[in-house]
Amino acid sequence: MIPVGAHTPSDQPLVEAAARNADLVQIFLSSPQSWKKPNPRADAEELKKASLPIYVHAPYLINVCADNNRVRIPSRKILQETCDAASEIDAVAVVVHGGHVTGDGPQEEGITRWRKALEALDTEMTVLIENTAGGDKAVARRVEWIKKLWEEIGEFGVGFVLDTCHSWAGGEPFEELVERVMDATGRIDLVHANDSKDPFDSRRDRHQNLGQGECPTEALAATIAAAGAPVVVETPGGAEEQAADIEWVRSIL
């Protein structure tokens, strides 16, 4: 059986997972909108002993592709610190957004900067790069660029997260999406199963509960099932709403 879980509040992730009848859980270890280093967790030993797989999402601020070194260098630093903190709780992996080139330079510079970031990263923690919804020079929005990115960094053993809201809003149709991603990366390690509040190619990252948004329901379900990877729902609401989304995913798997 493919495990299905949710991104939950971080304070008591095992309790939150149980409330959603989740097989796994995804959390932040620091504020998603801050450069502050993750604090040691008082429940680190409990989380290490848990049978529930735990994924860690890195802060949203990270953009290792940025032109401005006041963004790029802190991005590398907080990614390292997040990997270190994830290792302390025996997390499965750290998820990080692909990022985008922010200045006048070509999109290819973002790919070069990802390589430099991974060369500098000192960790045994698996890093999973997630596709993004927006960014004119994003390196992980369109599959053709994801393929170029993997040609440069695949040797580092990085994994891939397929976010269904991001692909829809980013202008990638669901038709043969899994096959195209697999051709580009050779792997899908995790699915973020989210519907979208916005139309196709809107480039807006606004998640909706499954079957209630703009994504074509049958195509969304088929894509999640075809990926064959563990699933995290990052949908609105609390335990009740996310539990319903988890059951929706289980029903289509």
C-alpha positions as CSV (number, residue, x, y, z in Angstrom):
1,M,0.0,0.0,0.0
2,I,1.2,3.5,-0.8
3,P,1.4,5.6,2.4
4,V,-0.7,8.7,2.5
5,G,-0.4,11.6,5.0
6,A,-0.5,15.3,5.4
7,H,1.4,18.4,6.1
8,T,0.4,19.3,9.7
9,P,1.2,21.8,12.4
10,S,4.7,21.1,13.8
11,D,4.1,21.2,17.5
12,Q,2.8,17.7,17.9
13,P,3.1,16.0,14.6
14,L,2.4,12.4,15.8
15,V,-0.8,13.6,17.5
16,E,-1.8,15.5,14.3
17,A,-1.1,12.5,12.2
18,A,-3.3,10.3,14.3
19,A,-6.1,12.8,14.1
20,R,-6.0,12.5,10.3
21,N,-5.5,8.8,10.2
22,A,-2.3,9.5,8.3
23,D,0.4,7.0,7.4
24,L,3.1,9.7,7.3
25,V,3.5,13.4,8.1
26,Q,5.3,16.4,6.8
27,I,6.3,19.4,9.0
28,F,8.4,22.5,9.1
29,L,11.2,22.6,11.6
30,S,11.4,26.4,11.5
31,S,9.2,29.2,10.3
32,P,8.6,28.9,6.6
33,Q,9.1,32.7,6.2
34,S,12.2,33.1,8.3
35,W,16.0,32.6,7.9
36,K,16.2,31.6,11.6
37,K,18.0,28.3,12.3
38,P,15.7,25.5,13.5
39,N,15.7,25.1,17.2
40,P,16.4,21.7,18.8
41,R,13.2,19.8,19.4
42,A,12.3,18.6,22.9
43,D,10.5,15.6,21.3
44,A,13.4,14.6,19.0
45,E,13.9,11.2,20.6
46,E,10.1,10.5,20.4
47,L,10.1,11.4,16.7
48,K,13.2,9.3,16.1
49,K,11.5,6.3,17.6
50,A,8.2,6.8,15.7
51,S,7.2,4.2,13.1
52,L,5.6,7.0,11.2
53,P,7.7,8.4,8.3
54,I,8.4,12.1,8.8
55,Y,9.2,14.5,5.9
56,V,10.6,18.0,6.5
57,H,9.7,20.9,4.3
58,A,12.4,23.6,4.1
59,P,11.4,27.3,4.4
60,Y,9.7,28.9,1.5
61,L,12.3,31.7,1.4
62,I,15.0,29.4,0.0
63,N,16.0,30.3,-3.5
64,V,19.4,29.0,-4.3
65,C,19.0,30.3,-7.9
66,A,18.7,33.9,-6.9
67,D,21.1,36.5,-8.4
68,N,21.3,38.4,-5.1
69,N,23.8,36.8,-2.9
70,R,21.9,38.2,0.1
71,V,19.2,35.6,-0.8
72,R,21.3,32.9,-2.4
73,I,23.9,32.5,0.4
74,P,21.4,32.5,3.2
75,S,19.3,30.0,1.2
76,R,22.3,27.6,1.1
77,K,22.8,28.1,4.8
78,I,19.3,27.5,5.9
79,L,19.1,24.4,3.6
80,Q,22.1,23.0,5.4
81,E,20.6,23.8,8.8
82,T,17.3,22.3,7.9
83,C,19.0,19.1,6.7
84,D,21.0,19.0,10.0
85,A,17.8,19.4,12.0
86,A,16.0,16.8,9.9
87,S,18.8,14.3,10.6
88,E,18.3,14.8,14.3
89,I,14.8,13.4,14.1
90,D,15.7,10.7,11.5
91,A,13.4,12.3,8.9
92,V,13.0,10.6,5.5
93,A,13.9,13.6,3.5
94,V,13.9,17.4,3.2
95,V,11.7,19.0,0.6
96,V,12.8,22.3,-1.0
97,H,11.3,24.4,-3.8
98,G,13.2,24.6,-7.1
99,G,13.6,28.3,-7.1
100,H,14.1,30.8,-10.0
101,V,16.6,33.2,-11.4
102,T,15.7,36.7,-10.2
103,G,17.9,39.1,-12.2
104,D,18.6,39.7,-15.8
105,G,20.7,36.6,-16.3
106,P,19.6,33.6,-18.3
107,Q,17.6,30.8,-16.8
108,E,20.6,28.4,-17.1
109,E,22.3,30.3,-14.3
110,G,19.8,28.8,-11.9
111,I,20.9,25.3,-12.9
112,T,24.5,26.2,-12.3
113,R,23.7,27.7,-8.9
114,W,21.8,24.5,-7.9
115,R,24.9,22.5,-8.7
116,K,27.1,24.8,-6.5
117,A,24.5,24.6,-3.7
118,L,24.6,20.8,-3.7
119,E,28.4,20.8,-3.9
120,A,28.5,22.8,-0.8
121,L,25.9,20.8,1.1
122,D,27.3,18.5,3.7
123,T,24.6,16.0,4.7
124,E,23.5,12.4,4.4
125,M,19.9,13.7,4.3
126,T,18.0,13.1,1.1
127,V,17.0,16.4,-0.6
128,L,13.8,16.4,-2.7
129,I,13.3,19.3,-5.1
130,E,9.7,20.3,-5.7
131,N,8.2,21.7,-8.9
132,T,6.9,25.2,-8.6
133,A,3.8,27.1,-9.9
134,G,5.4,30.4,-10.9
135,G,8.6,32.3,-11.8
136,D,9.4,33.4,-15.3
137,K,12.9,31.8,-15.0
138,A,12.0,29.0,-12.7
139,V,14.2,25.9,-13.0
140,A,11.5,23.4,-11.8
141,R,8.2,24.8,-13.2
142,R,8.2,23.3,-16.8
143,V,9.2,19.7,-17.3
144,E,11.7,20.7,-20.1
145,W,13.6,22.7,-17.5
146,I,13.4,20.0,-14.9
147,K,15.1,17.7,-17.3
148,K,17.9,20.2,-17.9
149,L,18.3,20.6,-14.1
150,W,18.5,16.9,-13.6
151,E,21.1,16.6,-16.3
152,E,23.3,18.9,-14.2
153,I,22.5,17.7,-10.7
154,G,21.2,14.1,-10.9
155,E,24.6,12.7,-9.9
156,F,24.0,14.2,-6.4
157,G,21.2,11.7,-5.7
158,V,18.5,14.4,-5.3
159,G,14.9,13.3,-5.5
160,F,11.8,14.9,-6.9
161,V,8.5,16.0,-5.5
162,L,5.5,16.3,-7.9
163,D,3.0,18.9,-6.6
164,T,-0.2,18.6,-8.6
165,C,-1.4,22.1,-7.9
166,H,2.0,23.5,-8.9
167,S,2.0,21.6,-12.2
168,W,-1.5,22.7,-13.1
169,A,-1.0,26.3,-12.1
170,G,2.5,26.2,-13.7
171,G,1.1,25.3,-17.1
172,E,1.9,21.6,-17.3
173,P,-1.1,19.5,-18.4
174,F,-1.8,16.3,-16.5
175,E,-1.7,14.2,-19.8
176,E,1.3,11.9,-19.5
177,L,2.7,14.2,-16.8
178,V,4.1,11.3,-14.8
179,E,5.7,9.8,-17.9
180,R,7.3,13.1,-18.8
181,V,8.6,13.7,-15.3
182,M,10.0,10.2,-15.1
183,D,11.8,10.8,-18.5
184,A,13.2,14.0,-17.0
185,T,14.3,12.8,-13.6
186,G,14.1,9.0,-13.5
187,R,12.2,9.3,-10.3
188,I,9.2,10.6,-8.3
189,D,9.9,10.3,-4.6
190,L,6.9,12.1,-3.2
191,V,3.6,13.5,-4.4
192,H,2.0,16.7,-3.0
193,A,-1.6,16.0,-3.8
194,N,-3.3,19.3,-4.0
195,D,-6.2,20.7,-6.0
196,S,-5.9,24.3,-7.3
197,K,-8.1,27.4,-6.6
198,D,-6.9,28.9,-9.9
199,P,-7.2,28.1,-13.6
200,F,-4.6,26.3,-15.6
201,D,-1.3,28.2,-16.2
202,S,-2.4,30.9,-13.7
203,R,1.1,30.6,-12.0
204,R,-0.7,31.1,-8.7
205,D,0.2,28.7,-5.8
206,R,-3.1,28.4,-4.0
207,H,-4.1,25.0,-2.8
208,Q,-7.6,23.6,-2.6
209,N,-9.1,20.5,-1.2
210,L,-9.1,17.5,-3.5
211,G,-12.0,17.4,-6.0
212,Q,-13.1,20.9,-5.1
213,G,-10.8,23.1,-7.2
214,E,-10.0,23.9,-10.8
215,C,-8.0,20.7,-11.6
216,P,-9.9,18.2,-13.7
217,T,-10.8,15.6,-11.1
218,E,-10.3,12.4,-13.1
219,A,-6.9,13.6,-14.5
220,L,-5.8,14.7,-11.0
221,A,-6.7,11.3,-9.6
222,A,-5.0,9.5,-12.4
223,T,-1.8,11.5,-12.0
224,I,-1.6,10.8,-8.3
225,A,-2.1,7.1,-8.8
226,A,0.3,6.9,-11.7
227,A,3.1,8.4,-9.7
228,G,3.2,5.4,-7.4
229,A,4.9,7.4,-4.7
230,P,4.1,8.3,-1.0
231,V,1.5,11.1,-0.9
232,V,1.2,14.2,1.3
233,V,-1.9,16.4,1.1
234,E,-1.1,20.1,1.8
235,T,-4.8,21.2,1.6
236,P,-6.7,23.8,3.5
237,G,-8.5,23.2,6.8
238,G,-7.7,21.2,9.9
239,A,-7.7,17.6,10.8
240,E,-11.2,16.9,9.5
241,E,-10.7,18.4,6.1
242,Q,-7.3,16.8,5.6
243,A,-8.5,13.4,6.8
244,A,-11.2,13.6,4.1
245,D,-8.5,14.4,1.5
246,I,-6.4,11.5,2.7
247,E,-9.4,9.2,2.3
248,W,-10.0,10.7,-1.2
249,V,-6.4,9.8,-2.2
250,R,-6.7,6.3,-0.7
251,S,-9.9,5.7,-2.7
252,I,-8.3,6.5,-6.0
253,L,-5.2,4.5,-5.2
